[in-house]
């Protein structure tokens, strides 16, 4: 499953120009997933900021799917629980 995620994340990357150079950057959804897996305190702060900034624009089903997979695969249900707590803090999933 991890390899499926990695392939999807790469395929979903979007081109952005940085200092005159076109680079592929991950989507906000994939940034949330990467940071949730890392799980450091600063990562959860960053996730909250992305959720607030991207309100109503995120593919929550995609995030939920992969966080569920990683939480189970890593035997860390707190990953998904913490994500749900942040979503609840900021509003309903439909608002995010």
Secondary structure, DSSP 8 states (H G I E B T S, - for coil): -HHHHHHHHHHH-EEEEETTEEEEE--HHHHHHHHHHH--HHHHHHHHHHHHHTTTTS-HHHHHHHHHHHHHHTT-THHHHHHHHHHHHH--GGG-
